[in-house]
Amino acid sequence: MTLSGARVGFAAMLEQLAPSRAVALAERAEGAGFRGTMASDHFQPWLPRQANASFVWNVLSAVGVRTTGDLGPGALTPTFRWHPAMVAQASATLAAMYPGRHWLGLGSGDAISEHVTGEYWPEPHERISRLFEAIELIKKLFAASAAGRDVRHRGQYFKMESTRLWTMPAKPPPILVATSGPVTAHRAGKTVDGLITMNAPIERLALLLDRFNAGVRESGRRLEDADRILQLHLSWAATDEEAVANAVREWPNGAIGPVKSDVRSPFEFAQMGRLVGPDSFEGRVSISADPEVHRRVIQRCLDVGFDRVYLHNVGPNQEEWIDVFGRDVLPGLTG
C-alpha cells in the first residue's frame, strides 16, 4: 500500500496525551484537513511532566473507529518488550479491522521503554540486527498466514514454533523502518515497504531518502511503490515567547542527541533537560508563532521527497494548533 490523499497527518504522542484526548484530537485533526494518524509507542514518557504512556494498539483501534485516514505506530520496537510474533498478530488484527488503512512502523528502540523487562540492553549495531531479524520473522508470518500455512523461525535472536496468524487482512500491512542513519535507510530500502525518519537538516533528510531509494532500486521494486514518512516536531503558539517556552518545558528531549536511546528513567531525562535552552533546538524543532514559517518548513520536506509528513506540536495547546494549521497551513501546501 502506498499512502494517498492529502500529505500531512497528525502525530499523536502518547507520552504527552491521555488516550481519550489523543483519540479526540485525531478526529479533530481529520476534520481540520489532516489525513492519517501516527501514534508513538512508549512504556514510559520521556519526562515525568509528560505524564502518559498508554497502550498504542488500544489507542489506534479507537482512532480507527473515529477517523477514516491511515493509522500506524511510528516506531514500535518488536525486539524487547514485544516478541515479533505478537507484533505481527496485533498489526494483522488492526489491518483486518480497518482494511487498507494500517501500516506498521518499526524501530530499534530506546532503553526508557524497552529496559523494563530486565533484559540486556545492547549496543546500536545489535539493536539494528535484532530489528531486521524481527522484520524477517514478521514478514514470514504474514506471508505464510495469508497463504493458510504454518511457519517456524530459528534465528540468532528469536525463535518461533510452527504456527500461523488465524486473523489476517486480505493483504498484509506494509512495514516501514524508522531510522536516522543512511546505512539503515539503505537496508530498509532493500528489505521493507517504507522509511520513517524525524526532523533533521534538509541535506541530511535528502541523504537518507537517497540511500533508501537506492535500496529500493537494488531490491528490484519500483520507487513509486515505497512510502517515505517524516515525523516533524514543531512548536506553534500565539506568541514566539510561548512557542519557545513550550519547546523548552514540554519537549527538551527533542534537543537531546543519540545518547537518549540509552537513558532508562524519565527522571534522568528531566535532569538532562535542565541543560536545554532556546538555542538547543536549532535544526531539530521548528519554533514560531507564525504559521507561514511552519508552512515553509513542511513544504521543504514535501519537496525533498517525503510522501507524508506527520506533525507533532510539542505544546499543550493542541486544539488551537490543529485549528490554526487546518485553516492557515494545510491549504497552502503543494505537491
C-alpha positions in Angstrom: 0.0 0.0 0.0 1.2 3.5 -0.8 -0.4 6.3 1.2 -2.8 8.5 -0.7 -4.8 11.7 -0.2 -3.5 14.9 1.5 0.1 14.6 2.5 0.0 15.8 6.1 -1.1 13.8 9.1 -1.4 14.1 12.9 1.3 12.7 15.3 -0.4 11.6 18.5 2.4 11.5 21.0 1.0 9.1 23.6 3.7 10.1 26.2 2.1 13.5 26.3 -1.6 12.8 25.6 -4.1 10.8 27.7 -5.6 8.1 25.4 -9.1 9.6 25.2 -7.7 13.0 24.3 -5.4 11.5 21.7 -8.4 9.9 20.0 -10.4 13.1 20.2 -7.5 15.1 18.7 -7.1 12.7 15.9 -10.7 13.1 15.0 -10.5 16.9 15.3 -7.3 16.9 13.1 -9.1 14.9 10.4 -11.9 17.4 10.5 -9.4 20.2 10.0 -7.8 18.6 6.9 -5.1 16.3 8.4 -5.1 12.9 6.9 -3.9 10.0 9.0 -2.6 9.4 12.5 0.8 8.3 13.6 0.9 7.2 17.3 4.0 6.7 19.5 4.7 3.5 21.4 6.0 4.1 25.0 6.0 2.2 28.2 7.3 5.4 30.0 7.2 9.0 28.9 10.4 10.9 28.2 9.8 13.3 31.1 7.7 12.9 34.3 5.7 16.1 33.4 4.5 14.4 30.1 2.7 12.1 32.5 1.3 9.5 29.9 2.3 6.2 28.2 -0.9 4.5 27.0 -1.0 1.2 25.1 -0.6 2.1 21.4 -2.7 -0.7 20.0 -5.8 0.3 22.1 -5.5 3.9 21.0 -5.0 3.1 17.3 -8.1 0.8 17.4 -10.2 3.7 18.8 -8.7 6.1 16.3 -9.8 3.8 13.6 -13.4 4.0 14.7 -13.4 7.8 14.9 -11.5 8.6 11.7 -11.2 7.4 8.1 -7.4 8.0 7.3 -4.4 5.8 7.6 -3.0 4.8 11.0 0.1 3.2 12.5 2.6 3.2 15.2 5.5 5.5 14.3 8.4 3.3 15.7 7.2 0.3 17.6 10.1 -1.9 18.8 9.5 -5.6 18.0 12.6 -6.9 19.8 12.5 -6.4 23.6 9.1 -5.8 25.3 7.4 -7.5 22.3 8.2 -10.8 20.6 7.9 -10.2 16.8 5.1 -12.8 16.6 2.9 -10.7 18.9 3.6 -7.6 16.9 2.5 -9.4 13.8 -0.7 -10.6 15.5 -1.6 -7.1 16.7 -0.8 -5.5 13.4 -2.7 -8.1 11.4 -5.8 -7.6 13.6 -5.7 -3.9 13.2 -5.3 -4.3 9.4 -8.3 -6.7 9.4 -10.4 -4.2 11.3 -9.5 -1.3 9.0 -8.7 -2.6 5.5 -6.2 -0.6 3.6 -5.6 1.9 6.3 -3.0 0.4 8.7 0.8 0.5 8.2 3.4 -0.9 10.7 6.2 1.3 11.7 9.1 -0.4 13.4 12.3 0.8 15.1 15.3 -0.5 17.1 14.1 1.0 20.4 15.0 3.2 23.3 16.0 1.9 26.7 13.5 4.1 28.5 10.7 1.8 27.3 12.5 -1.4 26.4 14.6 -2.0 29.6 11.6 -2.7 31.7 11.7 -6.5 31.0 15.1 -6.6 32.6 16.9 -7.9 29.5 20.4 -6.8 28.5 20.4 -3.5 26.6 22.8 -4.0 23.6 24.8 -1.6 21.5 23.2 0.1 18.5 24.5 -2.4 15.9 23.0 -5.3 17.8 19.7 -3.5 18.2 19.5 -2.9 14.5 20.4 -6.6 13.8 17.6 -7.7 16.1 15.2 -5.3 14.3 15.8 -6.8 10.9 15.6 -10.3 12.2 12.3 -9.4 13.8 11.1 -8.0 10.4 12.1 -11.2 8.7 10.0 -13.2 11.2 7.0 -10.9 10.8 7.2 -11.0 7.0 7.4 -14.8 7.1 4.4 -15.0 9.4 2.4 -12.6 7.3 3.1 -14.4 4.1 2.5 -17.9 5.4 -0.7 -16.9 7.2 -2.1 -15.2 4.1 -1.4 -18.5 2.3 -3.0 -20.6 5.0 0.2 -22.2 6.1 2.2 -22.6 9.3 5.7 -21.3 9.6 8.5 -21.5 12.1 11.6 -19.5 12.8 15.0 -20.2 14.2 17.3 -17.2 14.2 20.1 -15.6 16.1 17.8 -13.7 18.4 14.3 -15.1 18.0 12.6 -18.5 17.9 9.0 -19.3 16.9 7.4 -22.7 16.8 5.3 -23.7 13.9 2.2 -21.5 13.8 0.2 -19.1 11.8 -2.0 -16.0 12.3 -5.6 -17.0 12.3 -6.9 -13.5 11.8 -5.4 -11.9 8.7 -6.4 -9.0 6.5 -6.9 -9.6 2.7 -3.5 -8.0 2.3 -0.7 -7.8 4.9 0.0 -4.3 6.2 3.1 -2.6 4.8 6.2 -2.5 7.0 8.2 0.7 7.5 11.5 1.1 9.3 12.2 4.2 11.5 15.8 5.3 11.2 18.0 8.4 11.1 21.1 6.7 9.7 22.0 6.3 6.0 23.2 2.7 6.3 20.0 1.5 7.9 18.0 3.6 5.4 19.7 1.7 2.6 19.0 -1.6 4.2 15.4 -0.6 4.8 15.0 0.2 1.1 16.2 -3.3 0.2 14.0 -5.0 2.8 10.7 -3.3 3.7 8.0 -1.1 2.2 8.9 2.3 3.5 11.0 4.6 5.6 10.2 6.8 8.7 12.5 9.5 10.0 12.4 12.6 12.1 13.4 16.3 11.9 16.9 16.9 10.6 18.6 19.5 8.3 17.3 19.2 4.8 20.6 17.9 3.5 20.5 15.1 5.9 17.0 14.2 5.0 17.9 14.2 1.3 20.8 11.8 2.0 18.5 9.4 3.9 16.0 9.4 1.1 18.7 8.9 -1.5 20.1 5.9 0.4 16.6 4.4 0.9 15.8 4.9 -2.8 19.0 3.2 -3.8 18.0 0.2 -1.7 14.6 0.1 -3.3 16.1 0.0 -6.7 18.5 -2.7 -5.7 15.6 -4.8 -4.5 14.0 -4.6 -7.9 10.9 -2.8 -6.7 9.5 0.4 -8.1 10.2 3.7 -6.3 6.6 4.7 -6.5 5.6 1.7 -4.5 7.6 2.7 -1.4 6.5 5.1 1.3 8.6 7.8 2.7 7.3 9.3 6.0 8.6 12.2 8.1 7.6 12.9 11.7 8.0 16.6 12.1 8.3 18.1 15.6 7.3 21.8 15.9 6.2 24.4 18.4 3.5 26.8 17.5 1.8 29.1 19.9 0.1 32.6 19.9 3.4 34.3 20.5 7.0 33.4 19.8 7.8 33.6 23.5 5.1 31.0 24.3 6.3 28.7 21.5 9.9 28.8 22.8 8.7 28.2 26.4 6.6 25.2 25.3 9.6 23.6 23.5 11.9 24.1 26.5 9.4 23.0 29.1 7.4 20.2 27.3 9.9 18.7 24.8 13.5 19.2 25.9 14.1 15.6 24.7 13.8 16.9 21.2 17.1 18.8 21.7 19.0 15.8 23.1 21.1 13.7 20.8 21.5 9.9 20.3 22.5 9.5 24.0 18.8 9.5 24.8 18.5 6.0 23.5 20.4 4.6 26.5 18.6 6.6 29.3 16.3 4.4 31.4 14.3 6.9 33.5 12.1 9.9 32.9 13.7 11.4 35.9 17.2 11.1 34.3 15.8 12.9 31.3 14.4 15.6 33.4 17.9 16.2 34.8 19.4 16.3 31.2 16.5 18.6 30.2 17.8 21.3 32.6 20.7 21.9 30.2 18.4 22.6 27.2 17.7 26.2 26.3 16.0 28.0 23.4 19.1 27.7 21.2 19.3 24.0 21.6 16.5 23.3 19.1 18.2 24.7 16.1 17.7 22.3 13.2 15.7 20.0 15.4 12.3 21.7 16.1 10.6 24.5 14.1 9.6 27.1 16.7 7.5 30.1 15.7 4.1 31.9 16.3 3.9 32.5 12.5 2.1 29.7 10.7 3.8 30.7 7.5 7.2 29.8 9.0 6.0 26.3 9.7 4.3 26.0 6.3 7.7 26.7 4.6 9.4 24.0 6.7 6.7 21.4 5.8 6.8 22.4 2.1 10.6 21.9 2.0 10.1 18.4 3.5 7.5 17.5 0.9 9.7 19.0 -1.9 12.7 16.9 -0.9 10.7 13.7 -1.5 8.6 12.7 1.5 5.2 11.2 0.7 3.7 12.0 4.1 4.6 14.4 7.0 3.0 13.8 10.4 3.0 16.9 12.5 3.7 17.0 16.3 3.1 20.3 18.1 5.1 19.9 21.3 3.0 22.2 23.4 -0.3 21.6 25.3 -2.2 23.9 23.0 -3.3 21.0 20.7 -6.8 22.1 19.8 -5.8 25.7 18.9 -2.8 24.4 16.9 -4.9 22.0 14.9 -7.5 24.6 14.1 -4.9 27.2 13.0 -2.9 24.8 10.9 -6.0 23.4 9.3 -7.0 27.0 8.3 -3.7 28.7 7.6 -1.1 26.0 6.8 -2.5 22.9 5.1 -4.3 24.7 2.3 -1.1 26.4 1.3 0.9 23.2 0.8 1.6 22.0 -2.7 2.9 18.9 -4.4 
